[in-house]
């Protein structure tokens, strides 16, 4: 979502330090960063032994490097040899190359395994961003010794550039085994696959994949978990938002919303039939969603070591589970209609699981309203309804010249946001900054004004915790 908010064509993640944690983030991001309408993700890996890192990853995950993934789904991996302990984020040519290309960084992650080093490097990068020497983007730093005072972490400031991760208590709190939906969903998806495979009567030897969940090999369970983790992204791609989405949780769906989702994907039933026929105008949305899932699956299979099987006399690829050869490792455009439609089955199963007969808070269609702060005393509303009825995503766009906000305008803005935030359809507040915000008033500003930063912090305080609050920095 951050890449889309900033108008980027794909996610570009920069990882500094590629030990065990850096590898884990890399493999997770390659699949998680795939979304409808975006090109395959790019990941830049920075390490003082970048050549050795590439050699190690090539040995561990050769399918990411040998062209096994079709070109239209293949992520880009770049390796940069740098010592982040000594690099100048203002002047270094390698950093300039990362920052000034066609695909600017969507986010930076520092996880070298040396927490003090990560903190120092991340702070230097943040300072370069504040000086406008580097494009602004979120910075994620492993939490210092897995603990950090809240005043240093700055978790209360929604406008911060630096974020911290690695706190054990926070990680355990979000564990899948403690989330009923996240824990059960992979099993539901597997049952849907088993039903589809049995109905299709496939002659291919897939016995290990037809087993009950408790008898599945761990690598097959993890493949189902990977599919489940991407369900939230598919709901967003289908045009829905929900409360708590920024925490990775999945929504409850009313019968009406579930029906709308199934209509968009033309979901195939477990017996191969169609649950809800899609209208002709919905076919493009369906194709985009299924293509996205196929591309995610291709990357997931490559990480697991699978490659395309050899073709038989008719030119059809063969499948061999023991040798990890798969007949569907090819471009989405080369798949037959039946195989394409099969990708709708897991999403349809997830929708059935999320559907509730009676719910208080449903997922909402993505309807956007916009408030523009053009200057200290000019505010414009761009929405079909000035009271933002039916608006699930409210955008506050802050002009580059708007460094402070007059008192009367502040009250008007806070009133609009407060009223919108009380509506049940309110899901996400997005602040888009066309220029850097000032944190302190200058001498030439009216004493009745507040800095834009102060006002934007007050906006966050008005919202219930489940409403996502995101910041997109559009300036360079």
Secondary structure, DSSP 8 states (H G I E B T S, - for coil): -HHHHTT-SS-EEEEE--SHHHHHHHHHHHHHT--TTS---EEEEEETTHHHHHHHHHHH-GGGTSS-S-GGG--EEEEEE--TTT--TTT-HHHHHHHSSSS--SEEEE-SS-HHHHHHHHHHHHHHHHTTSS---EEEEE-GGG---HHHHTTT-TT-SEEEE--HHHHHHT-GGG-HHHHHHHHHHHHHHHHHHHHHT--S--HHHHS-GGGS-HHHHHHHHHHHHTHHHHHHHTTEE-TTGGGT----B-HHHHHHHHHHHT-B-TTS-BSS---GGGHHHHHHHHHHHHHHHHHHHHHTT-EE--B-TTS-B--BTTTTEETT-S-GGGS-HHHHHHTHHHHHHHHHHHB-SS-SS--EE--EEEEEEEETTEEEEESSSTT-TT-SEEEEEE-TT-SEE-HHHHHHHHHHHHHHHTSTT--EEEEEESS---SS--TTS-TT-EEHHHHHHHHHHHS-TTSEEEEEE---
